[in-house]
Amino acid sequence: MAPTRRDFLAASAAAAGALFVPSGVRGSSIPERAVGWLVPREFTEIRRNVGFFTMRGGTIGYLVNDGGVAVVDSQFPEQAQACIEGLSERSGGRPVDVLLNTHHHGDHTAGNVAFRGIARRVVAHAQAEAHMRRPPGGLPPEDQLFPDTTFTDEWSAELGDERIVARHHGRAHTSGDAVITFERANVVHMGDLMFHMRHPVVDAAAGATLRGWIQVLQTTVDTHDDETIYIFGHAGPDYPVTGSGADLLGLRDYLVGVLTFVQAQIEAGRTQDEILAMRDPLVGFEDYGRFGRPGARDPIVVAYREITGA
Ligand SMILES: [Zn+2]
């Protein structure tokens, strides 16, 4: 991956002292061949002891305060190890009180193994836990630290002066998505409920639905406020992995746009093959770029199946 504008901004912020890079990582726990020279390790403070970590995989959220340490998602084992080392520096070597998984996908949970013996609890939606053990359409992991605490609607805990709430609002990116709110910081980790200016992965085999996703984004915005800062699982090149409720409504509108587009093609009499072959950017959403190859997790493919019941 080539350096992006975000890397440049991060480097500028690092120079200004807004970030830190864990020391002793390069060459010790992380082989360079595994991560490459151009993959940045970034810790970015957001507000009131909550921040995010980016390296490779879905964005990790974290809280380090006088009462403990919480982590949201775990990327891959090497990246999780780098994150743990950096958080340990920040917390003075405290264990992690709770690791939360926003959903089961490997780029958010494969790093759980690095938290073995470090995280006191691992929390996820019950369906995410089931999918971690038996990924729909995939192989079970050889080694994994699975959630020991699951919920179906809501889970919450106090940690120091912060309150963490995990909520499930229904099927969207998968059938086991959690929205994680740090209430007093007013920061929310969206996991892969947010792909910022980038075509989303729609894992229909794991229960994803575009119509459900539209509702979940609306509900999430309705249950937070104008000051809320959201952490996104992924973002397009040159777009930040944090933003506002307006960005959530932007993805909501894109998902509505995909369904509307496919519906219009069906009504115009186009065949399934013709519709699935349409890869040009969606009118009004050109910044998302062309659609990728029409696989099972492609928005157009899922939209077609949702509309036709095929
Ligand atoms: Zn995902």
Boltz pocket constraint, residues with backbone or C-beta under 6 A from the ligand:
constraints:
  - pocket:
      binder: B
      contacts: [[A, 103], [A, 105], [A, 173], [A, 192], [A, 201]]
      max_distance: 6.0
